[in-house]
Amino acid sequence: MALKVEAQAFVEKYKLKKEKLSSFTLFVSEEIRLIISGIGVQNAREATQTLVNNYDITDEDIYLNAGICGANKEYEIGTLIEIGSLVFEGMTYTLDSKNAELNCVNAAISTDTLKIVDMESYGFYDAVIHNPAIKHFHILKVVSDHFEPQKVQKDATKALLFKRLSAINEILFTKE
């Protein structure tokens, strides 16, 4: 996850303990490792790669990039979106063809020119796709705003993700 505020719902629900891993903050339990990357593609790539490099990968592991996104008004605030493809710097990367397309951008967008945007998903994707041992990964986003990033607030972000934890678990554990 990019920001600690995005992670708070998971930290509280699963009683994760704070640790450090390299230069990143990590929250852990026996079954979960949640890393805070910071904003941006490069940060997400480095954080994900740090997890990959420091822990053995099993066939049961599920890598997840979850967090908030901006979206057009077709999506209500709080909608959970399962990402099926990414667009980054003019290239499209398909995860599966039946889910939504997400544009990963390098700066916050304040105009309604794209359907769904975030700033980290491609970095996560780039790190996991290059490791053949990773068999299961997902990108799940919760709509936080309609291209009004200045209106996104910490408490609202945590609440949006907390409300979607059951649906996230359903996606992760019924499709594998």
Stockholm file with secondary structure:
# STOCKHOLM 1.0

chainA/1-176         MALKVEAQAFVEKYKLKKEKLSSFTLFVSEEIRLIISGIGVQNAREATQTLVNNYDITDEDIYLNAGICGANKEYEIGTLIEIGSLVFEGMTYTLDSKNAELNCVNAAISTDTLKIVDMESYGFYDAVIHNPAIKHFHILKVVSDHFEPQKVQKDATKALLFKRLSAINEILFTKE
#=GR chainA/1-176 SS CCCHHHHHHHHHHTTCEEEEETTEEEEECSSCEEEECCSSHHHHHHHHHHHHHHSCCCTTCCEEEEEEEEECTTSCTTCEEEEEEEEETTEEEESCTTSEEEEECSSCCCSSSSSEEESSHHHHHHHHHTCTTCCCEEEEEEEEESSCGGGCCHHHHHHHHHHTHHHHHHHHHHCC
#=GC SS_cons         CCCHHHHHHHHHHTTCEEEEETTEEEEECSSCEEEECCSSHHHHHHHHHHHHHHSCCCTTCCEEEEEEEEECTTSCTTCEEEEEEEEETTEEEESCTTSEEEEECSSCCCSSSSSEEESSHHHHHHHHHTCTTCCCEEEEEEEEESSCGGGCCHHHHHHHHHHTHHHHHHHHHHCC
//
